[in-house]
Amino acid sequence: MRFKKYIMNDLHSCYEKLGKNATILNQKPKKCSLLFDTGDHADFMRVETKGSNGIISAELMNTLRHDAFCYGNNESFFML
């Protein structure tokens, strides 16, 4: 069985792009597909991200139900 892979990276708190991605991902087949995020979905560019210490970004990303993700260098600032 072959899996179709969807990979997101370097969103950098551009939540407008996240909405477009969510629309596309909601159309993907539930079986035989994997969604990965390779980091840098958050940064200090947006007031919402900075004010919530990155929590708003994490909550938005959780709505996409990734199969796997890793933290980028921008997310490491929120872990300090």
N, C-alpha and C positions, 0 to 999 in steps of 0.2 A: 504494500500500500504506500503510495506517495503522498506526502503532505505538502500543502501549499503554505509557504511561509510569508508572513507579513512582518516587516521590520520597521520600527520607528526610531528615530534618534534626533538629537539636537533640536528639540522643540523650543527650548529657551523661553518658556513662559508665553509663547505666542498662542494663547488659548483659542484664537480664531481658527488656527490650523487644526487644533485638536477637534473642533466641531466638524470640520470637513473630513478629517480622518475617521471620526466616529461614524459618520454617515456611510462611508465606504466599508468600514469594518462590520457594521450591522448587516450588510448585504452578503458578507462572506459566508460560505458554508460552515455549519457548526462542526461537522465531522471533517477530518482530514485537513485541518488548517491549524496553524500555530501563529501566535502573535508575540513578538519580542519587542522590547524597548532597550536600546543600548546606551541609555543615559542622557544626561543634560536636558531633562525635560523641564527643570526649574532653574531659575536664576534670579538675581535681584533687579531685573529690568522692570518688573511689575510691582506696584505698591501692594497689591493683594498677596503676592508671594512673599515679599519681605515682611509685611505686617503679620502674616500668619505663620512665619518661620517655615515656610514651605508646605504647611499642612494642606492648604487649598490645592496646590498642585498635585500632591499625593492623592487626595480624594478624587480629583478629576481623573487622574490616571487609573485609579482603581475601578472607575465605572467602565473602562474598556476591557477589563478582565484579561489581562495579559497572561500568557502561559509562562513567561519568564522575563526578567528584567535585571539590569545591573545599574548601579549608581555611577553617575559621571562625576567629573571633578566639581561641577557646580553644585550638585546635591551634597557633596561633602561639607560645604560651608554651613548647611542646615543642621549637620550632625554635631557641630562643635558645642 
